[in-house]
Amino acid sequence: MIQLKLNTSSGFSRSGTDSLRRALYTLGYTKVYHGAVAGGPQPADCLSWIKLFAQRARSLSLSSTSPSSSASPSSPTSSSPTSSTDTSSSSSTAAQLDAILGDCDCLTDLPTALFAPELLSAYPDAHVILNRRRDVAAWAASWEATIEATALGWSTFVLSLFDAEMFWVVSSFRWAIGEVRYGPGGQGVGTGRRKMQVQEAYHAHFEATERVLGEQGREWLDWTVQDGWGPLCAWLGKEVPEGEAFPMGNAMEEWRVRQAEVVFKPKVMRAVRNLAGLCVGVVALLVAVWMARK
């Protein structure tokens, strides 16, 4: 199994993950897995992530209904996904993650951040950065105005029904949002999980990740974009790039342009074309039926 040089396991979208991605490339890393990879050049990954989300939800549902389960179902972080699965299941999850991520140097953004416990177990030698946004209220506003507004919009969902690639991308976004709001595996039937407010979900995620790191006796870098090159380079054993300003990428407007032009534009165009073809076909069929009855 490939050992990642870095695992940025707890950076949610809109918390500086794209700035970190650009910085890592500047420092010489050659393949950084970011959410835009699955949504853009590797859309087939979306189906793999959905399978992993569903597999974890099923596992948690079974453990929640088991008589031996003692965890409180209402708590979003009361049980770790890895603690309720047997060795075979854990090995299967690790193999599935490695099939997607095994050739990567670094991980950042969703959906990888949502598999922090599994990734920390699968890659015990990885460096860990908890990249967060200190102003959680500002993060929540940005998250809701971009990620949730795009993926949960009715028009996006309807169009996705007419293009397979768009359907899996949108579905993976919606799964990820559910994982954030309900906690890992919390969308499974019978878990009894309640939907968290977005700021509450943010804090719960970091608390759960820090708990796993503590249990494993691992160190990590607590970092935000405003910290810049210094702490990041010291943690990674890299020289600070001389004369290089720290990248500040993916501001809200830039994110919207990227989603529109790179992630969704070709998919939406195919969906509209397929929808138009369906409409023409239905009209032609109705005309044919009408004429046959004359």
DOPAZA-754393 format. One record per residue: x, z, y of N, C-alpha, C in turn; residue in one letter. Coordinates in steps of 0.2 Angstrom, whole numbers, padded with zeros to 4 digits, always signed. Example, Ala and Ser with C-alpha at 12.3 -4.5 7.8 and 13.67 -1.06 7.14 Angstrom:
# DOPAZA-754393
+0066+0039-0028+0062+0039-0022+0066+0039-0016a +0064+0035-0011+0068+0036-0005+0064+0039+0000s 
END
This chain:
# DOPAZA-754393
+0004+0000-0006+0000+0000+0000+0004+0000+0006m +0003-0004+0011+0007-0005+0017+0006+0002+0021i +0012+0004+0024+0012+0010+0028+0012+0008+0035q +0006+0010+0038+0006+0008+0045+0011+0012+0050l +0014+0008+0054+0018+0012+0059+0015+0016+0064k +0008+0014+0065+0004+0018+0070-0003+0018+0068l -0006+0023+0069-0014+0023+0068-0017+0027+0074n -0020+0023+0078-0023+0026+0084-0030+0027+0082t -0031+0032+0078-0037+0033+0074-0043+0036+0078s -0042+0038+0084-0048+0041+0088-0050+0038+0095s -0048+0032+0096-0050+0029+0102-0056+0025+0102g -0061+0028+0105-0068+0024+0105-0067+0018+0110f -0071+0013+0109-0071+0008+0114-0073+0010+0121s -0070+0007+0126-0071+0009+0133-0067+0016+0135r -0062+0017+0131-0058+0023+0132-0050+0021+0133s -0049+0015+0135-0043+0012+0136-0039+0009+0130g -0043+0007+0125-0041+0005+0119-0037-0002+0120t -0040-0006+0124-0037-0013+0126-0031-0012+0130d -0031-0007+0134-0024-0006+0138-0019-0004+0133s -0021+0000+0128-0016+0003+0123-0014-0003+0119l -0019-0008+0117-0017-0013+0113-0012-0018+0116r -0013-0019+0123-0008-0023+0126-0001-0020+0127r -0001-0013+0128+0005-0009+0128+0009-0010+0122a +0005-0009+0116+0009-0009+0110+0012-0016+0108l +0009-0022+0111+0012-0028+0110+0018-0028+0114y +0018-0026+0120+0024-0026+0125+0030-0022+0122t +0028-0017+0118+0033-0012+0114+0036-0016+0108l +0033-0022+0106+0036-0025+0101+0032-0025+0094g +0026-0022+0094+0022-0022+0088+0019-0029+0088y +0018-0032+0082+0016-0039+0081+0009-0040+0079t +0006-0035+0076-0001-0036+0074-0005-0029+0076k -0009-0029+0081-0013-0023+0083-0020-0025+0081v -0023-0021+0077-0031-0022+0075-0035-0018+0080y -0039-0022+0084-0044-0020+0089-0050-0023+0087h -0056-0020+0090-0063-0022+0089-0064-0029+0090g -0060-0032+0095-0061-0039+0097-0059-0043+0092a -0054-0041+0087-0052-0045+0082-0058-0047+0077v -0062-0042+0075-0067-0043+0070-0073-0047+0074a -0074-0046+0080-0079-0049+0084-0077-0056+0086g -0070-0058+0086-0068-0064+0088-0065-0068+0083g -0058-0068+0082-0055-0072+0077-0056-0071+0070p -0058-0065+0068-0059-0063+0061-0066-0060+0060q -0071-0064+0061-0078-0062+0060-0080-0060+0053p -0076-0062+0048-0078-0061+0041-0077-0053+0040a -0072-0050+0044-0071-0043+0043-0077-0039+0044d -0082-0041+0048-0088-0038+0050-0092-0036+0044c -0092-0041+0039-0096-0039+0033-0092-0034+0029l -0086-0034+0029-0082-0029+0025-0083-0022+0028s -0083-0022+0035-0084-0015+0038-0091-0013+0037w -0096-0017+0037-0103-0015+0035-0104-0012+0028i -0100-0015+0024-0100-0013+0017-0097-0006+0017k -0092-0005+0020-0089+0002+0021-0093+0007+0024l -0097+0005+0029-0102+0010+0032-0107+0012+0028f -0110+0006+0024-0115+0008+0020-0113+0012+0014a -0107+0011+0011-0105+0014+0005-0104+0022+0007q -0101+0023+0013-0101+0030+0015-0107+0033+0016r -0112+0030+0019-0119+0032+0020-0122+0034+0014a -0122+0030+0009-0124+0031+0002-0121+0037-0001r -0115+0038+0000-0111+0044-0003-0113+0050+0000s -0114+0050+0007-0116+0056+0010-0124+0058+0009l -0128+0053+0008-0135+0054+0006-0135+0057-0001s -0131+0055-0006-0131+0058-0012-0129+0065-0012l -0124+0066-0008-0121+0073-0008-0126+0078-0004s -0130+0075+0000-0134+0079+0004-0140+0081+0000s -0142+0077-0005-0148+0079-0009-0146+0082-0015t -0139+0083-0016-0137+0087-0022-0138+0094-0022s -0140+0097-0027-0141+0105-0027-0135+0109-0025p -0129+0106-0027-0123+0109-0025-0121+0109-0018s -0124+0104-0014-0122+0103-0007-0124+0109-0003s -0119+0112+0000-0120+0118+0004-0119+0117+0012s -0118+0110+0014-0117+0109+0021-0124+0108+0024a -0124+0110+0031-0130+0110+0034-0131+0102+0036s -0137+0099+0035-0138+0092+0036-0139+0091+0043p -0140+0096+0047-0142+0094+0054-0135+0094+0058s -0130+0096+0056-0123+0096+0059-0120+0089+0058s -0118+0086+0063-0115+0079+0063-0108+0079+0060p -0105+0085+0060-0098+0085+0058-0097+0091+0052t -0103+0092+0049-0103+0098+0044-0099+0096+0038s -0099+0090+0036-0095+0088+0030-0091+0082+0031s -0085+0082+0028-0081+0076+0029-0083+0071+0024s -0083+0064+0025-0085+0059+0020-0080+0060+0014p -0074+0062+0015-0069+0062+0009-0070+0068+0005t -0073+0073+0008-0074+0079+0004-0080+0079-0001s -0084+0074+0000-0090+0073-0005-0090+0067-0009s -0084+0064-0010-0083+0059-0015-0078+0061-0020t -0078+0058-0026-0073+0059-0031-0067+0055-0029d -0062+0056-0033-0055+0053-0033-0056+0045-0033t -0060+0043-0038-0061+0036-0039-0064+0032-0033s -0069+0036-0030-0072+0033-0024-0067+0033-0018s -0063+0038-0017-0058+0038-0012-0053+0033-0012s -0051+0032-0019-0046+0026-0020-0049+0019-0018s -0056+0019-0020-0059+0012-0019-0059+0011-0011s -0061+0016-0007-0061+0015+0000-0055+0014+0003t -0049+0017+0000-0043+0016+0003-0041+0009+0001a -0042+0006-0004-0041-0001-0006-0044-0006-0002a -0051-0004+0000-0055-0009+0004-0052-0009+0011q -0050-0003+0014-0047-0002+0020-0040-0006+0020l -0036-0005+0015-0030-0009+0015-0031-0016+0015d -0036-0019+0011-0037-0026+0011-0039-0029+0018a -0041-0025+0023-0043-0027+0029-0037-0026+0034i -0033-0020+0033-0029-0018+0038-0021-0018+0036l -0020-0020+0029-0014-0019+0026-0008-0022+0030g -0009-0028+0033-0004-0031+0037-0003-0030+0044d -0007-0024+0046-0006-0022+0053-0001-0017+0055c +0002-0018+0061+0006-0013+0063+0003-0007+0066d -0003-0008+0069-0006-0003+0073-0014-0004+0073c -0018+0001+0074-0025+0001+0074-0027+0004+0081l -0032+0002+0084-0035+0005+0090-0042+0002+0090t -0047+0006+0094-0053+0004+0095-0058+0005+0089d -0064+0003+0090-0069+0003+0084-0068-0004+0080l -0069-0004+0074-0073+0001+0070-0068+0006+0067p -0061+0005+0067-0056+0009+0064-0057+0016+0066t -0058+0018+0072-0058+0025+0074-0064+0029+0070a -0069+0025+0068-0074+0028+0064-0072+0030+0057l -0067+0028+0055-0064+0029+0048-0058+0034+0048f -0057+0038+0053-0052+0042+0054-0050+0046+0048a -0055+0050+0045-0053+0054+0039-0050+0050+0033p -0053+0044+0032-0051+0040+0027-0044+0037+0028e -0043+0034+0034-0037+0031+0036-0031+0036+0036l -0033+0042+0038-0027+0048+0038-0025+0049+0031l -0030+0049+0026-0028+0050+0019-0025+0044+0016s -0027+0038+0018-0024+0032+0015-0017+0031+0018a -0016+0033+0024-0009+0031+0027-0006+0038+0030y -0003+0042+0025-0001+0049+0027+0005+0048+0031p +0009+0043+0032+0015+0042+0036+0014+0039+0043d +0008+0037+0044+0006+0034+0051+0007+0039+0056a +0009+0037+0062+0009+0040+0068+0002+0040+0071h +0000+0046+0074-0007+0046+0076-0007+0047+0084v -0011+0044+0087-0013+0045+0094-0020+0046+0095i -0022+0051+0098-0029+0052+0100-0030+0050+0107l -0031+0044+0108-0032+0041+0115-0039+0042+0117n -0040+0046+0122-0046+0047+0125-0047+0046+0132r -0053+0047+0135-0054+0046+0142-0056+0053+0144r -0053+0055+0149-0054+0062+0151-0061+0063+0154r -0063+0058+0158-0069+0059+0161-0074+0056+0156d -0077+0061+0153-0082+0059+0147-0088+0056+0150v -0090+0058+0156-0097+0056+0159-0096+0048+0161a -0090+0047+0163-0088+0040+0165-0088+0036+0159a -0085+0038+0154-0084+0035+0147-0091+0033+0145w -0096+0038+0145-0102+0037+0142-0106+0032+0146a -0106+0032+0153-0109+0027+0157-0107+0020+0155a -0100+0019+0154-0097+0013+0152-0099+0011+0145s -0099+0015+0141-0101+0014+0134-0109+0011+0134w -0113+0015+0137-0120+0013+0137-0121+0006+0140e -0118+0005+0146-0119-0001+0150-0116-0007+0146a -0111-0006+0142-0108-0012+0138-0109-0012+0131t -0107-0008+0127-0107-0008+0120-0115-0008+0118i -0118-0003+0120-0125-0002+0117-0130-0007+0121e -0129-0008+0127-0133-0013+0130-0133-0020+0127a -0127-0022+0125-0126-0029+0122-0128-0029+0115t -0126-0024+0111-0128-0024+0103-0135-0022+0102a -0138-0018+0106-0145-0016+0105-0150-0020+0108l -0148-0025+0112-0153-0029+0116-0157-0033+0111g -0164-0034+0112-0168-0037+0108-0166-0045+0108w -0164-0048+0113-0163-0055+0113-0156-0056+0109s -0151-0052+0109-0146-0052+0105-0147-0052+0098t -0152-0047+0096-0154-0047+0089-0158-0053+0086f -0162-0055+0090-0166-0061+0089-0162-0067+0088v -0157-0069+0092-0153-0074+0092-0149-0074+0085l -0147-0068+0084-0142-0067+0078-0145-0069+0072s -0152-0069+0071-0156-0071+0065-0155-0078+0064l -0152-0082+0069-0152-0089+0068-0144-0092+0067f -0140-0087+0066-0133-0089+0065-0130-0083+0061d -0127-0085+0055-0125-0080+0050-0119-0076+0053a -0114-0080+0056-0108-0076+0059-0110-0071+0064e -0115-0073+0069-0117-0069+0074-0121-0063+0071m -0125-0064+0066-0129-0059+0063-0124-0053+0060f -0119-0055+0057-0114-0050+0054-0110-0046+0060w -0108-0050+0065-0105-0047+0071-0110-0042+0074v -0116-0044+0076-0120-0039+0079-0122-0034+0074v -0123-0035+0068-0125-0030+0063-0119-0024+0063s -0113-0027+0063-0107-0022+0063-0107-0018+0069s -0109-0021+0075-0109-0017+0081-0114-0012+0081f -0120-0013+0078-0126-0009+0078-0124-0003+0073r -0121-0005+0067-0119+0000+0062-0114+0005+0066w -0109+0002+0070-0104+0007+0073-0107+0011+0078a -0112+0009+0082-0116+0013+0086-0119+0019+0083i -0123+0017+0077-0126+0022+0073-0121+0027+0071g -0115+0025+0069-0110+0030+0066-0108+0035+0072e -0107+0032+0078-0105+0036+0084-0111+0041+0085v -0117+0039+0085-0123+0043+0087-0125+0048+0082r -0124+0047+0076-0126+0051+0070-0120+0054+0067y -0114+0052+0068-0108+0055+0064-0107+0051+0058g -0101+0051+0055-0099+0047+0049-0104+0048+0044p -0107+0042+0042-0111+0042+0036-0118+0045+0038g -0119+0047+0044-0125+0050+0046-0132+0046+0046g -0131+0039+0045-0137+0035+0045-0140+0034+0038q -0137+0037+0033-0139+0037+0026-0146+0041+0026g -0150+0038+0021-0157+0041+0020-0156+0048+0017v -0160+0053+0020-0160+0060+0017-0154+0064+0020g -0150+0062+0025-0145+0066+0027-0147+0071+0032t -0153+0070+0035-0156+0075+0040-0152+0075+0046g -0148+0070+0048-0144+0070+0054-0148+0068+0060r -0147+0072+0065-0151+0070+0072-0146+0065+0076r -0150+0062+0080-0146+0057+0085-0143+0061+0090k -0136+0061+0091-0133+0065+0097-0133+0061+0103m -0133+0065+0109-0132+0062+0115-0125+0059+0115q -0123+0054+0119-0117+0050+0118-0111+0054+0120v -0112+0059+0125-0106+0063+0126-0105+0068+0121q -0110+0071+0118-0110+0075+0112-0106+0072+0107e -0108+0066+0105-0105+0062+0100-0098+0061+0101a -0096+0060+0107-0089+0059+0109-0085+0065+0107y -0087+0071+0109-0083+0077+0108-0083+0079+0101h -0089+0077+0097-0089+0079+0090-0084+0075+0086a -0083+0068+0088-0078+0064+0085-0071+0067+0085h -0069+0069+0091-0063+0071+0092-0062+0078+0089f -0067+0082+0089-0066+0089+0086-0065+0088+0078e -0069+0083+0075-0069+0082+0068-0062+0079+0066a -0059+0074+0070-0053+0071+0069-0047+0076+0069t -0047+0081+0075-0042+0086+0075-0042+0091+0070e -0048+0092+0067-0049+0097+0061-0046+0094+0055r -0047+0087+0054-0043+0084+0048-0036+0084+0049v -0034+0082+0055-0026+0082+0056-0023+0089+0055l -0027+0094+0057-0025+0101+0056-0024+0103+0049g -0030+0101+0045-0030+0102+0038-0024+0099+0034e -0022+0093+0037-0016+0089+0034-0010+0092+0037q -0010+0096+0041-0003+0098+0044+0001+0093+0048g -0003+0088+0051+0000+0083+0055+0000+0084+0062r +0005+0081+0065+0006+0081+0073+0002+0075+0075e +0001+0075+0082-0002+0069+0085-0001+0069+0092w -0001+0063+0095-0001+0063+0103-0008+0063+0106l -0009+0067+0110-0015+0067+0114-0013+0064+0121d -0017+0058+0121-0015+0053+0127-0021+0050+0130w -0020+0048+0136-0024+0044+0140-0021+0039+0144t -0024+0034+0146-0021+0028+0149-0017+0030+0155v -0020+0035+0159-0016+0038+0165-0010+0041+0163q -0008+0043+0157-0002+0046+0155+0004+0040+0155d +0002+0034+0154+0006+0029+0155+0012+0028+0149g +0017+0025+0151+0022+0024+0146+0026+0030+0143w +0028+0035+0148+0032+0040+0146+0030+0043+0139g +0025+0047+0139+0023+0050+0133+0022+0046+0127p +0019+0040+0128+0018+0035+0123+0025+0033+0120l +0030+0031+0124+0036+0028+0121+0040+0034+0118c +0040+0040+0121+0043+0046+0118+0040+0047+0111a +0034+0046+0110+0030+0048+0103+0032+0042+0098w +0033+0036+0101+0034+0031+0096+0042+0029+0095l +0046+0033+0099+0053+0032+0099+0055+0025+0102g +0052+0023+0107+0053+0017+0110+0056+0018+0117k +0060+0013+0120+0062+0013+0127+0056+0011+0132e +0056+0015+0137+0051+0013+0142+0053+0006+0145v +0048+0001+0145+0049-0005+0147+0051-0005+0155p +0057-0008+0156+0060-0007+0163+0056-0012+0168e +0053-0009+0173+0050-0013+0178+0043-0016+0176g +0040-0013+0171+0034-0016+0168+0029-0011+0169e +0024-0013+0173+0018-0008+0175+0014-0007+0168a +0011-0001+0167+0007+0000+0161+0001-0005+0162f -0001-0009+0157-0007-0013+0157-0013-0009+0158p -0018-0012+0162-0024-0009+0163-0029-0014+0162m -0031-0015+0155-0035-0021+0154-0043-0019+0152g -0047-0024+0152-0054-0024+0149-0058-0019+0153n -0057-0020+0160-0062-0017+0165-0069-0020+0163a -0074-0016+0165-0081-0018+0163-0083-0026+0164m -0081-0028+0170-0082-0035+0171-0078-0040+0166e -0072-0038+0165-0068-0042+0161-0070-0042+0154e -0073-0036+0152-0076-0035+0145-0082-0039+0144w -0086-0040+0149-0092-0044+0149-0090-0051+0148r -0085-0053+0152-0083-0060+0152-0080-0062+0145v -0076-0057+0142-0073-0058+0135-0079-0059+0130r -0084-0054+0130-0089-0054+0126-0093-0061+0126q -0094-0063+0132-0098-0069+0133-0095-0075+0131a -0088-0076+0133-0085-0082+0132-0081-0082+0125e -0078-0077+0123-0075-0077+0116-0079-0075+0110v -0082-0069+0111-0086-0066+0105-0092-0070+0104v -0096-0071+0109-0103-0073+0108-0105-0080+0110f -0101-0083+0114-0103-0090+0117-0104-0095+0111k -0099-0096+0107-0100-0101+0101-0105-0099+0096p -0106-0093+0095-0111-0090+0091-0118-0091+0094k -0119-0090+0100-0125-0091+0103-0127-0098+0104v -0122-0102+0105-0124-0109+0105-0126-0112+0098m -0123-0110+0093-0125-0112+0086-0132-0109+0085r -0133-0103+0087-0140-0100+0086-0145-0103+0089a -0144-0105+0096-0149-0109+0100-0150-0116+0097v -0145-0119+0094-0146-0125+0091-0150-0125+0085r -0148-0120+0081-0152-0119+0075-0160-0117+0076n -0161-0113+0081-0167-0111+0083-0171-0117+0086l -0168-0121+0090-0171-0127+0092-0173-0132+0086a -0168-0133+0082-0170-0137+0076-0176-0134+0072g -0176-0128+0071-0182-0125+0068-0188-0126+0071l -0188-0125+0078-0194-0127+0082-0196-0134+0081c -0192-0138+0082-0193-0145+0081-0196-0147+0074v -0193-0144+0069-0196-0145+0062-0203-0142+0061g -0204-0136+0064-0211-0133+0064-0216-0138+0067v -0214-0140+0073-0219-0145+0077-0220-0151+0073v -0215-0154+0070-0216-0160+0066-0220-0159+0060a -0219-0153+0057-0224-0151+0051-0231-0151+0054l -0232-0147+0059-0239-0146+0062-0242-0153+0064l -0238-0157+0067-0241-0164+0068-0242-0168+0062v -0238-0168+0057-0239-0171+0051-0246-0169+0047a -0247-0162+0047-0253-0159+0044-0259-0161+0048v -0258-0161+0055-0264-0163+0059-0266-0170+0058w -0261-0175+0058-0262-0182+0056-0265-0183+0049m -0263-0179+0044-0265-0180+0038-0272-0178+0037a -0275-0174+0041-0282-0171+0041-0286-0176+0045r -0283-0180+0049-0288-0185+0053-0291-0190+0049k 
END
